[in-house]
């Protein structure tokens, strides 16, 4: 079953033109689960990324506004520099913003801008 799911994801990845990565922030970095996905992505992308993949965006949520350094470092290094994807932007929300209607509207507008 797991092999079938991996194959299905890899096939979808071959067709994808853009990735949207989302993660809560833990200790200034992306979640362990997303880190595992990125590690697996490298094996699928080696020696270069999928040919159709051109763009990437990131959505991050944290408890504090000053917690994004590690995640942004990974985003830049893994996706912008290594895979040379176009940066479609980073959306962040922290603390009480995570539950605010204003931030939800901003996220909807961010999502709509990803074309």
N, C-alpha and C positions, 0 to 999 in steps of 0.2 A: 504494500500500500504506500509506504513512504517513498519508494523509488518512483512510483507512478506520479505522486504529487510533485516531486522534484522535477521530473521530466515535463509535467504540465506547466510548472512555473517557468522553467527554462525556455519552453516554447513560447510562452507569453512574453517573456523578456526579449526574445528575438524580434518580436513585432513592436515592442514598446518604443515610443518616441520620447517619452518623458517619464521620469520617476518623481514621485512625491513621497518623501521620507518623513515620518512623524515619530516623535519619541518624547516621553517624559525625561526630565533631566535628573540623573542620580550622580551626586558628587562631581558636578561640573561636566559630565559627559552623557552620551547617549546611553540608553538602557542596554543591558547585557544581551537581551534578545535581539535588538537591532544590530549590535556588534556582531553577533553570530551570523545574521543575515548578510551583513557586509562581507564577512569572511567567506561565506559560501558564494557570494556574488563574484568575488575575485576569481574563484575557480571556474565559474561559468564565463567570465569575461576575459580570461587569459588567452592570448597575450594582449588583446585589446578588447574594448567593450563591444556590445552588440552593435551592428552597423547602423540600425535605425535609431538608436538611442542618442539624442542630441541635447536634452534639457534635464534639469533637476531642480527641485524646490524642497525646502525643509520646513516642517512645523514642529515647534518645541514648546513644551510646557514645564514650568518650574515653580518652586515656592518663592524664589527670589530673583530679582532682575539681574543680579550679577553672577549668574550661574551658567552662562552659555559658552564660556571660553573653550572648553574641551570639545563640545559638540560642534562648534563652528570650525575648530581646527580639523576635526575629522571630516566634516563636510567639504572644506576647502581641499584638504589633502587627498581624500579618497575619490571625490566626485569631480571637483573642478580641475584640479591639477592632473591627477592620474588618468582619469577617463576623459578629460577635456570637455566636460559637458557645460552647456550654457547655464549660468546661474539665473534662475527664474525668481529668486528671492527666498528670504527666510522670514517666517512668521513666528513671533514669540508671544507668549502670555505667561504671566507670573502671578502668584498669590491670588487675591480675590478677582483679578482680571479673568481667571480661568472660568468663572461662573457668571461673568457679566454679559448682559445682552449686547452691550456696545462692542465687546471683543468678539462675540459670535458674529455680529454684523461685519466687523473687519475681516474675520476669517472667511466669511462667505464672499466678500469682495475680493480677497486674496485668491480664493479658489477660482472665482470667475475670471480673474486676470490670467490664469495659467492656460495659455493657448499655444 
